[in-house]
């Protein structure tokens, strides 16, 4: 009898975590490593949020809370949705989890049955398909080509929907591409969804505040109110407020779904960390000037990296609308050989040779469902990014 479950055999470890771990190992061995694989802001959590966490400890907020969030935080989340997205929810329609990942996982585990299909646009965040598989569902991947801004079209969505479709997962701006669905793009998709009332929408809005130039963020239920009763709108404080380690995500949706997710959470983690909940409350209710400050820094870094990569022979790097990633194409490099003798047969070989020969760690595109590409996170300093782009350029110049 095998120790491990058959369910576990359906999924694979996170490639981004694996590559980040490998980069740390090499750095510990004394190698000069630049890791651009982790999706995490490099800023400190704003001071007033840190102080709120300390105050929560001093005030004794260190015991169990309600399973899916303290009332004060749920009310603040309702206020946030009303203020920023024009969406009205009650606290009974809000759930708080241990990071946005738990919100997504709870929703899928609480709703999927064997044979249910979940439409996932590619490139996708690496965890989406595996969470669907863990929940017993079937991922249905639609390719959002670079030529279309890494966005799927209404025609592609229409063709992918079947009687078995349970969810569409939509992430805008996107990890790994930074691509965003403006209102006109989103309207095209919501029009399709309105013709298929059995399809639910799981929207991952975690990068909502990290948008650039004149891009205006919208979320599906905001664009099409008719979808609100079958939409779970997920967000969190990790990326916007540099609170990745605090582990607070939240979602808003119909009461029946929120109750089901709470039931599942009650038998898994129970409540998110009490201290982190009070810090998240300070993030949502306190000064918001940090959002603009960090957004401006990330836009500058985006421009630096896009220019640097487009100066590399054989690399094409589109300009993303948001988040802190770029997803360049290496189509013109496939089949070449590196200075160190590695055949660039695919994007995984490219990423491996780049790390071995230059010390730059990136994530290969196959991990996100679209090759031949790779992902860079530019959530690090200008100096490090400039160095990384120079190393990548020299690596590409050495290919034959």
C-alpha positions, 0 to 999 in steps of 0.5 A: 500500500502506497503511503501517498495519496493518488490525489497528490500524484496529480499535482507537481511542486510549484516551479517558482518556489523550486527555482527560488530555492535553487537560487538560494542554494547557489548563493549559499555556496558563494555564487554571485546570484541574481534571483528574479524568480520570486513574486514579492515586493522588496519594500518594507511593510508600511510603518503604520501597518507594522505598528498596528500589528505590534499594537494587536499583540500588546492589546492581547489580540492573540487568541482565536478569532472567527473562522473567516475573519474578525468583524472589523476587518470584514466591514473594512473589506466591504468599505474597500469594495464599495469605495474602489470598485463600486460593489456592495457587499455585506459582511456575510458575503466576505471571507478572510483567509491565510493569503489569497491562495487559500481563498482560491483553494477553498472556493475550488475545493468547496465547489468542484466535483469529478468531471467539472471543468475550470477554464484557465487562460494561459499564461497562468499563475502556476498554482491554478491548474494544480489547485483544480486538480487537487479539487478533482476538477479538470483544467481547460487551458486557453492560450492568450497569445503574445500577439493579443497582449496575452489576453484571451478573446471572447471567441476563445472563451465561447469555444471553451465553454461546455455543459461541464464548465463550472468556473472561469479563473481570470487574473488581471493584471496577470502573473506572469505577464502583467497583462491587464483586461481593460473595460472593453476587453473585460466587457467582451468576456462578460458578454459571453459569460452572460450567455452561459448562466451555469459558469461561475467567475473566480477573479484574482484581483491581487495586483489591482493597485499595481497598474501603469500609464493610463490603464484603468483596473476593472473587475468582472462584477463591476463591468457586468453587475449581472454576474455578481451573484455568481462571482467570487472576487478575490483580493488581498494585502500581500502585493499592494501593501508589501505584506506577503509574509502576513498572509491575509487574503479575502474574497467576496461572493454569494452567501451560500458560497462564502458559508461553504468556504468557511465550513472548509476553512473551519476544518483546515486552518481555522482563522487567519493569524489574529495579529495579521488581521489587525494589520490588514485592517490598518492597511485598508483603513489607514493612509493609502499614499503608499500605493501611489509611491510603490506604483511609481517605483514599479513603473520605473522598473518596468520601463528599465527592464523592458528596454534592457531586455529588448536590447538583447539579441533574439528577445522580444519583451512586450510592455505590461499593463501592471503587476511586477513581471515581464514575460519576454519571448525567446522564440528566436533563440530556440535551437542555438547553443550557449557559450557554455555548450548548452543547446537552447532546446526550449525555455527550460533549457534557456533558464537553466543555462542562464542560471548556470552561466550568468547567475541570473535566476528566471522562471521558464515559460512552460511552468506558466503554460506558454512557451517559449517565454520566461518570467522576470519579477522586477520587484528588486532594485534598479541596480540589480535589474540593470546588472541582470539585464546586462548579464542576459544581454551578454548571454544572448550575444554569446549564443550561436 
